[in-house]
Amino acid sequence: MTDPLRVAVVGCGDISKSYGETLQPHADTIQILGATDLMPERAAQWTEKYGGKPYDSLDAILDDGDVDCVLNLTIHQAHADVIRRSLRAGKHVFTEKPLTIDPKEAQELVALADERGLRFGGAPVGFLGEAQQTAWKVIREGSLGTIRVAYAEVNWGRPETWHGNPKPFYEVGPVFDVGVYPLTFLTAFFGPARSVTAFGKVLLPERKTLHGEVYTLQAPDFAVALVEWDSGMVARVTVNFYVTFFTRQQHAIEVHGDEASLYLGTWSVFNGKVETGRFGERYEPVALVREPFPGCEWSRGLVDMADAIRGGRAHRVTGAHAAHVVEIMAGSHTSIREERSVALESTFTQPAPMDWAT
């Protein structure tokens, strides 16, 4: 395959704009054929700005033989159905996070893609960023010594104060909505995890939307998960929909080894800081492996998948990896509910580093 991957978008909400903007420089790799949305005017506006034509429905996209791949940007609750229907129609799929909230369903989708010989990828893609690839290179090179513990923070504010429709966020909770980021990073860097033990609670039960509607939370808006690997390494991941964006620990990851520690200042943008420090010494900055993208290139995982199809190699942001992270997140909820440690059964092949970060 040498032609661009022909892609149609399903779901034209807020995140679709980020994909549309960052796909524009990759017209030689990705051809946008169009988009659909439950609100037709949004699909019309999106295609007018980013290319392609409005489709009446998902079925219309799946019936179009010119479409190679479906880019699934629907709300969490619709992900699995869109993925399943697209794969059954013979389309490659790249989906926004989380892949689904049911680990069994996630594995069934991975198996379906394999059975049909289709490419399947699932966000988040942040570990492909320049800062993140720099941090992973430091880890691989071994200067930290034996790594025994990692800390990750996700303090994502209160969705009702910045989003017009916060209820879907609270229905899945912060573990699935934003815990997915550091869990994806840590498993990309260290491979499949083996168990998770978690605690969670509702910190602020009553919330009010921007439109003044008051509602009560049922699922925890705060959780702490302890994830363990076969190596014995443990990661503490803290997530919530309560603490302000402006906390000093908004979305950082720290990795601690016998010889040194590493600080990745953010998982949300590609131009964040990376620092290391020998044990007992202050952190010092690490030069990034190349000039970073200024922000987050949301489409990088899809572009990598298109390049992988053309080159006959494995793509880096896989459905199997996303499904393993779903199992960790679902296991966290089980652990909170049943007050026990949960063993993890799924696995995946770790991604290759980016060529420019080896």
VMD Tcl script that draws the C-alpha trace (Angstrom):
set ca {
  {0.00 0.00 0.00}
  {1.42 3.38 -1.04}
  {-1.72 5.51 -1.17}
  {-2.91 7.48 1.89}
  {-5.12 5.68 4.40}
  {-8.68 6.83 3.70}
  {-10.34 7.74 7.00}
  {-13.86 8.70 8.06}
  {-14.61 10.21 11.47}
  {-17.47 9.12 13.73}
  {-18.28 11.74 16.36}
  {-17.62 15.47 15.89}
  {-17.44 16.66 19.49}
  {-14.67 18.67 21.14}
  {-11.86 16.16 20.63}
  {-12.55 15.90 16.88}
  {-11.19 19.43 16.45}
  {-7.83 18.39 17.90}
  {-7.67 15.44 15.52}
  {-8.77 17.58 12.58}
  {-6.10 20.21 13.23}
  {-3.24 17.76 13.72}
  {-4.21 15.63 10.69}
  {-3.84 18.56 8.30}
  {-0.04 18.28 7.87}
  {-0.32 14.54 7.08}
  {-2.34 14.62 3.86}
  {0.21 12.34 2.20}
  {-0.47 9.68 4.86}
  {-4.12 10.24 5.82}
  {-6.93 11.23 3.45}
  {-10.04 12.47 5.26}
  {-13.12 11.24 3.39}
  {-15.65 12.73 5.79}
  {-17.45 12.54 9.11}
  {-20.75 11.77 10.77}
  {-22.37 12.82 14.02}
  {-25.74 12.38 15.73}
  {-26.07 16.13 15.22}
  {-25.71 16.49 11.42}
  {-24.79 20.16 11.62}
  {-21.64 19.29 13.56}
  {-20.52 16.85 10.84}
  {-21.20 19.53 8.22}
  {-19.14 22.09 10.14}
  {-16.31 19.64 10.77}
  {-15.97 18.56 7.15}
  {-16.20 22.13 5.90}
  {-13.16 22.96 8.01}
  {-11.11 19.76 7.84}
  {-12.15 18.07 4.59}
  {-14.29 15.30 3.18}
  {-18.07 15.15 3.12}
  {-20.78 14.75 5.77}
  {-22.13 11.21 6.06}
  {-25.71 10.65 7.15}
  {-24.78 7.87 9.60}
  {-22.23 5.30 10.66}
  {-23.96 2.85 8.31}
  {-23.30 5.22 5.41}
  {-19.61 5.21 6.28}
  {-19.50 1.44 6.61}
  {-21.25 1.04 3.25}
  {-18.66 3.25 1.53}
  {-16.08 0.97 -0.04}
  {-13.62 3.85 -0.31}
  {-13.30 4.10 3.50}
  {-10.32 2.13 4.81}
  {-10.44 3.17 8.45}
  {-12.92 4.51 10.99}
  {-11.66 7.10 13.48}
  {-13.99 6.64 16.46}
  {-14.36 9.86 18.47}
  {-17.74 9.16 20.06}
  {-18.51 9.34 23.78}
  {-17.22 6.53 26.01}
  {-20.50 4.66 26.10}
  {-20.65 4.31 22.30}
  {-17.08 3.15 21.71}
  {-17.58 -0.61 21.75}
  {-20.58 -0.62 19.41}
  {-18.89 1.63 16.84}
  {-15.69 -0.43 16.98}
  {-17.52 -3.74 16.63}
  {-19.66 -2.63 13.71}
  {-16.68 -1.08 11.94}
  {-14.52 -4.17 12.29}
  {-17.34 -6.41 11.10}
  {-17.65 -4.16 8.05}
  {-13.98 -4.75 7.25}
  {-12.66 -1.35 8.33}
  {-9.50 -0.68 10.30}
  {-10.29 1.21 13.52}
  {-8.57 3.80 15.64}
  {-10.55 4.83 18.71}
  {-10.35 7.47 21.39}
  {-9.97 6.32 24.98}
  {-11.10 4.35 26.80}
  {-11.50 1.49 24.34}
  {-14.44 0.27 26.46}
  {-15.12 -0.10 30.18}
  {-15.61 -3.89 30.08}
  {-12.36 -5.93 29.91}
  {-14.09 -9.00 28.44}
  {-15.63 -6.86 25.72}
  {-12.26 -5.22 25.08}
  {-10.59 -8.60 24.53}
  {-13.44 -9.66 22.22}
  {-12.84 -6.58 20.08}
  {-9.11 -7.31 19.91}
  {-9.88 -10.90 18.88}
  {-12.34 -9.70 16.23}
  {-9.73 -7.40 14.68}
  {-7.19 -10.24 14.64}
  {-9.72 -12.64 13.15}
  {-10.53 -10.19 10.34}
  {-6.89 -9.26 9.74}
  {-7.57 -5.60 10.51}
  {-5.52 -2.93 12.26}
  {-6.93 -1.77 15.59}
  {-5.53 1.08 17.64}
  {-6.67 2.78 20.81}
  {-5.67 6.09 22.40}
  {-4.09 7.64 24.35}
  {-1.08 8.27 22.12}
  {0.90 10.51 24.48}
  {3.73 8.04 24.99}
  {4.73 8.74 21.36}
  {5.60 12.34 22.27}
  {9.12 13.74 22.32}
  {9.27 14.29 26.09}
  {7.76 10.88 26.77}
  {10.04 9.08 24.34}
  {13.01 10.87 25.93}
  {11.95 9.61 29.37}
  {11.54 6.07 28.05}
  {14.99 6.21 26.42}
  {16.52 7.14 29.78}
  {14.69 4.21 31.39}
  {15.83 1.75 28.70}
  {19.44 2.87 28.93}
  {19.56 1.75 32.57}
  {21.05 4.77 34.29}
  {18.30 4.69 36.94}
  {19.38 1.22 38.09}
  {16.77 -1.32 39.12}
  {13.42 0.50 39.07}
  {11.23 -0.31 42.05}
  {8.52 2.36 42.28}
  {6.74 4.98 40.19}
  {4.32 7.76 41.13}
  {1.70 9.21 38.81}
  {-0.80 12.02 39.40}
  {-3.94 13.03 37.53}
  {-5.66 16.00 39.13}
  {-8.16 16.91 36.42}
  {-10.28 19.58 38.03}
  {-14.08 19.40 38.17}
  {-15.57 18.65 34.74}
  {-18.83 20.47 35.52}
  {-16.86 23.75 35.69}
  {-15.35 23.49 32.20}
  {-17.46 21.08 30.12}
  {-21.03 21.56 28.92}
  {-21.91 17.88 29.38}
  {-20.02 16.54 32.42}
  {-22.29 13.60 33.24}
  {-20.55 11.08 30.92}
  {-17.26 11.89 32.68}
  {-18.74 11.04 36.06}
  {-20.51 7.94 34.76}
  {-17.17 6.35 33.86}
  {-15.22 8.14 36.61}
  {-11.68 9.53 36.70}
  {-10.01 6.09 36.56}
  {-11.41 5.42 33.10}
  {-11.43 8.98 31.85}
  {-7.98 10.21 32.89}
  {-6.28 7.35 34.76}
  {-6.00 5.79 31.32}
  {-3.16 8.21 30.50}
  {-0.50 7.32 33.11}
  {-1.55 3.66 33.03}
  {-0.93 3.60 29.28}
  {2.43 5.31 29.72}
  {3.58 2.99 32.49}
  {2.57 -0.16 30.63}
  {4.18 1.12 27.42}
  {7.42 1.68 29.35}
  {7.35 -1.44 31.55}
  {5.04 -3.92 29.83}
  {1.92 -5.73 31.07}
  {1.11 -5.43 34.78}
  {0.12 -8.39 36.96}
  {-2.17 -7.00 39.69}
  {-3.93 -3.91 40.99}
  {-5.16 -2.88 44.44}
  {-7.22 0.29 44.76}
  {-9.13 2.59 47.09}
  {-11.77 5.10 46.07}
  {-14.53 7.32 47.44}
  {-16.83 10.20 46.56}
  {-15.25 13.43 47.79}
  {-17.84 15.94 46.59}
  {-21.22 14.23 46.03}
  {-23.29 17.13 44.71}
  {-22.26 18.79 41.45}
  {-23.86 21.55 39.38}
  {-23.58 21.85 35.60}
  {-22.84 25.10 33.78}
  {-26.60 25.23 33.11}
  {-27.43 25.06 36.83}
  {-28.60 21.43 36.96}
  {-27.71 19.75 40.28}
  {-26.96 16.04 40.35}
  {-25.46 13.54 42.81}
  {-22.46 11.33 42.07}
  {-22.74 7.58 42.49}
  {-19.23 6.51 41.40}
  {-16.00 7.59 43.16}
  {-14.53 10.91 42.03}
  {-11.22 10.01 43.75}
  {-9.14 6.83 43.50}
  {-5.67 5.55 44.29}
  {-4.45 2.42 42.50}
  {-1.35 0.39 43.34}
  {-0.25 -1.50 40.23}
  {2.39 -4.24 40.40}
  {4.56 -5.78 37.68}
  {6.22 -9.21 37.54}
  {9.55 -7.46 38.12}
  {8.29 -6.38 41.55}
  {8.00 -2.75 40.52}
  {4.98 -0.94 41.99}
  {3.28 2.20 40.71}
  {0.98 4.43 42.73}
  {-1.53 6.17 40.47}
  {-3.77 8.87 41.98}
  {-6.73 10.23 39.98}
  {-9.60 12.57 40.80}
  {-12.26 14.94 39.54}
  {-11.83 17.32 42.47}
  {-8.38 18.93 42.80}
  {-7.70 22.10 40.79}
  {-5.78 22.06 37.49}
  {-3.29 24.41 39.09}
  {-1.94 21.95 41.64}
  {1.81 21.48 41.36}
  {1.20 17.78 40.76}
  {-1.40 18.06 38.00}
  {-0.20 15.28 35.70}
  {3.37 14.25 36.42}
  {5.07 10.86 36.52}
  {8.13 10.02 38.61}
  {10.15 6.82 38.27}
  {12.55 5.81 41.04}
  {15.44 3.36 40.74}
  {18.28 2.24 42.96}
  {20.72 4.68 41.34}
  {18.60 7.62 40.21}
  {15.13 9.03 39.65}
  {13.36 10.44 36.61}
  {10.69 13.14 36.45}
  {8.35 13.47 33.47}
  {6.57 16.76 34.03}
  {3.48 15.92 32.02}
  {1.79 13.20 30.03}
  {-0.56 15.64 28.31}
  {1.79 17.48 25.94}
  {4.85 16.46 23.94}
  {7.03 19.44 24.90}
  {7.09 18.94 28.66}
  {10.19 18.75 30.84}
  {12.21 15.63 31.59}
  {14.63 15.63 34.52}
  {16.82 13.08 36.26}
  {18.73 13.08 39.51}
  {21.15 10.68 41.15}
  {19.95 9.35 44.50}
  {20.22 12.12 47.10}
  {20.91 14.81 44.48}
  {18.74 17.44 42.84}
  {17.02 16.88 39.51}
  {18.73 18.23 36.39}
  {17.09 18.75 32.97}
  {17.49 16.20 30.19}
  {17.65 17.38 26.57}
  {14.80 15.98 24.49}
  {15.65 13.55 21.72}
  {14.45 16.04 19.10}
  {12.56 19.33 18.81}
  {9.12 18.56 20.26}
  {5.68 19.10 18.83}
  {4.28 22.22 20.61}
  {1.46 20.60 22.55}
  {-0.18 17.24 21.84}
  {-0.30 15.84 18.31}
  {-3.51 13.88 18.83}
  {-3.35 12.20 15.45}
  {0.16 10.76 15.90}
  {-1.09 7.26 16.76}
  {-3.36 7.12 13.69}
  {-0.57 8.45 11.46}
  {1.78 5.80 12.86}
  {-0.83 3.13 12.13}
  {-1.16 4.35 8.55}
  {2.63 4.32 8.14}
  {2.73 0.81 9.64}
  {0.16 -0.46 7.13}
  {2.18 1.03 4.27}
  {5.44 -0.37 5.62}
  {4.15 -3.78 6.68}
  {5.25 -3.35 10.30}
  {3.48 -3.42 13.67}
  {1.82 -0.16 14.69}
  {2.67 1.25 18.09}
  {-0.69 2.23 19.61}
  {-2.56 -1.07 19.65}
  {-5.97 -2.32 20.67}
  {-4.33 -5.10 22.70}
  {-2.42 -2.53 24.77}
  {-5.57 -0.46 25.26}
  {-7.49 -3.59 26.30}
  {-4.86 -4.41 28.94}
  {-5.24 -0.90 30.35}
  {-9.03 -1.42 30.40}
  {-8.45 -4.52 32.54}
  {-6.30 -2.52 34.98}
  {-8.96 0.19 35.23}
  {-11.83 -2.27 35.61}
  {-9.74 -4.19 38.14}
  {-9.30 -0.95 40.10}
  {-13.07 -0.55 40.35}
  {-13.45 -4.20 41.39}
  {-10.77 -3.71 44.03}
  {-12.53 -0.60 45.38}
  {-15.88 -2.35 45.48}
  {-14.72 -5.69 46.91}
  {-11.76 -4.43 48.99}
  {-9.24 -6.90 47.57}
  {-6.32 -7.16 45.19}
  {-7.22 -8.13 41.61}
  {-4.98 -10.31 39.44}
  {-4.61 -9.28 35.79}
  {-4.74 -11.85 33.01}
  {-4.37 -9.99 29.70}
  {-1.13 -9.20 27.94}
  {0.16 -7.31 24.92}
  {3.37 -6.76 22.97}
  {5.19 -3.62 24.07}
  {5.44 -0.95 21.37}
  {8.71 -0.18 19.66}
  {10.25 3.21 20.45}
  {9.89 5.84 17.76}
  {12.71 5.58 15.20}
  {14.04 8.98 16.22}
  {14.22 7.95 19.91}
  {16.27 4.75 19.74}
}
mol new
graphics top color blue
foreach p $ca { graphics top sphere $p radius 0.5 }
foreach p [lrange $ca 0 end-1] q [lrange $ca 1 end] { graphics top cylinder $p $q radius 0.2 }
display resetview
